[in-house]
């Protein structure tokens, strides 16, 4: 038996860290993404994910992540992906 298999799995309910300072509101105020023309693209992609791939949000909800926090996290990932794409 592998030693890793012997480690008990611990389920820790309600242990979701709070995502602080995702910069969503700050960036909106600064207008950084409006200048780059990415803000509308981020919203468009986020809406498509919500519509066509709701299982992503269901999975995050299963880990006790509130929907608004999950939405901001996905938005952040989209924004980073668009930045790294260039």
N, C-alpha and C positions, 0 to 999 in steps of 0.2 A: 504494500500500500504506500502510495506517495505521501510524504509528510504534509503537503499542501491540502490533500484530501481530508486530513484529520482535523483541520482547523474548522471549528464550528462557524456556521454562518449566523451572523447576528442581524436581526431585523430591528432597526431603530426607527420607530414611527416618529413623525413630526420632527425630523432632524434635517430639514431642508434649510440650507443657509440662505439668508436674505441677500438678494442681489442689490447692492447699493451702488449708486453713482454709475448707472449705465449710460448716462449722458444723453438720453433721448430728448428730454425737454431742453437741456442746455444747448444741444446742437441745433434744435429747431429755432431757438431764440437767436443764436449766432448767425444762422442762415448759411452754415457751411455747406450743407448738402443741397440747398436750393441753388447755390452758386455753381456747384458741380453738376447739377441736374440729376442727382442720384436720389433725392428724397422721394420723388414720385415713383421712381423705379423700385425703391425699397418697399413702399406701400403696395405697389402692384404685385410684387413677388410674395409679400406677406399675405395678401388677400388670396392669392392662388394656393398657397400652402394651406391656409385655413380651410379653403373650399375643397381642395383635391387631396389633401393629406392630413386630415384631422387626427389621425392616429399619433402624430407627433405631440399634439397638445394633450391627447388622452394619456400618453405615456408620462409626460411631465406632471399631469394631474395625479397619476397613480403614485408619484413620489411626493405628493402633497405640495406641489408648487402651485401657487395661486395663478389663475388664468392671466391676469394682467402682467405678472412677473414673467410667466412663460412667453407671453407675446413680446415683451420687451427683449427677452433673451434671444428669441428667434430673429427679431428685427436687428439686433446687434450682430448676430452671426451673418445675416444677409448683407448688412452694411460692410462688415469686414471682408466678406467674400468678394463683393464688388470692388473694394479697394485693392485687394490682393490680385484681382484678375488683371488689373492694368499694369 
